[in-house]
Amino acid sequence: MNMSLEDRFWSKVNKQTDTECWLWLGAKSPRGYGQFRSHGQCHNAHRTAYEIAKGRIPYGTEIDHLC
């Protein structure tokens, strides 16, 4: 069974926490940032989450991930 990119992404997120932050359960970079692979490339998880929810990130925009 092939999962959609969106389903595959959200399966790596724990939304059931005691805080407002969602925890990334997938791969992480050496610096601790969530990483998500799609189309043969590695992407930052917080940027992928934004693009799934809101669409493309406008050029020059910084996406905060404060938790």
Secondary structure as GFF3:
##gff-version 3
##sequence-region A 1 67
A	DSSP	alpha_helix	5	10	.	.	.	ID=ss1
A	DSSP	beta_strand	13	14	.	.	.	ID=ss2
A	DSSP	beta_strand	23	24	.	.	.	ID=ss3
A	DSSP	beta_strand	35	38	.	.	.	ID=ss4
A	DSSP	beta_strand	41	44	.	.	.	ID=ss5
A	DSSP	alpha_helix	45	54	.	.	.	ID=ss6
###
